[in-house]
Amino acid sequence: MWVENRDRGAELSERRYTFGNRLFSIIAISTLFLLVPSMSAAAPSNDRVQIGRSIVVQPGESVGDLVCIACSIRVRGQTAGDAVAVAGSISLEDGAQIAGDTVAIAGSVRLERNTKIGGDVVAVAGKIRRDPEAVIGGDVTSIGGVGWMVPILLAPFLLLGGVVAFILWLVQRNRRVASVPAYPAGTPSTRS
């Protein structure tokens, strides 16, 4: 009887293992058939994203969106999308065009003559230097200087420090020192 049950258990575990392999194969093949057509139908993107390495758009070159973190963007050609630089500057040289918005956070925007920006120009913690012949289609916003950023960045730490100090004060206030009664002078000791 024990031998029959042992063989039956092995047969059941083999059947589960085979079913698991088939299920995995079906999922893998389905995923492959779903992803390959969508990847081939997608148009190649001409957007550029860089971290720590500057982006340069050469004259006659046309690109999509530009995103640069801890680096700068220099446009000499045309950009069909937006240009965003965080901790870096954006400069447009003579004849350069950006169809969308231009945003520099902790950096400046410099526009030479005969440059065109279709959208808004924003500089946070930086300046906008603009030639009188530069054309901007949207609004111009400049929140200059880093002086206002220091309190904004320090405020959460100060608030957290205040909460921690308050909690420590409450704990110290509620802590009571337990006094231990001393033996009277005439009480005999239990130690021998």
C-alpha positions, 0 to 999 in steps of 0.5 A, a space after each residue: 500500500 505504501 508503494 502504491 501511494 508513493 508512486 501516485 505522489 510522484 505521478 501527481 508532482 510530475 503532472 504539476 511540474 509539466 503543467 507549470 512548464 506549459 503555462 510558463 511557455 504559453 505566457 512567454 510566447 504570448 508576451 513575445 507575440 504581443 511585444 514584437 509588433 508594438 516595438 516594430 510599430 513604434 517610431 524611433 525617437 529623436 529625444 535626448 536625455 543626458 545626466 552629467 553630460 551636456 547636449 549640443 544640437 548642431 546647425 541643420 540638426 532637428 531633434 525632439 525633446 531635450 532633458 539634461 540633468 546636472 549639465 547644459 544644453 546648447 542649441 544651434 539647430 532646431 528642437 521640435 519639443 521642449 528643452 529642460 535643464 536641471 542644475 544646468 543652463 540652456 543657450 540658443 545660438 544665432 538661428 536656433 529654434 525651440 518649438 516648445 517650452 524652455 525651462 532651466 532650474 538652478 541655471 540660466 537661459 541665454 538667447 542670442 539674436 535671431 533665436 526663436 522659442 515657440 513656448 514659454 521661457 522659465 528660469 528658476 534660481 537663474 537668469 534669462 539673458 535675452 537679445 532684443 532680436 530673440 523671439 519668444 512666443 509664450 510667457 517669460 518667467 524668471 525666479 532668480 537667485 538661490 537665496 529663496 531656495 535655502 529656506 524652502 530646502 531647510 524648512 522640512 528639516 527644521 520641521 522634522 527637528 522640531 517634532 523630534 525635539 517635542 517628542 524628546 521633551 514629552 518623554 523626559 517630562 513623563 519620566 519619573 525617577 523611582 526612588 529605592 528605599 534605603 535600609 534603616 541603620 538598625 536593620 540586619 542584613 540577610 547576607 551571612 
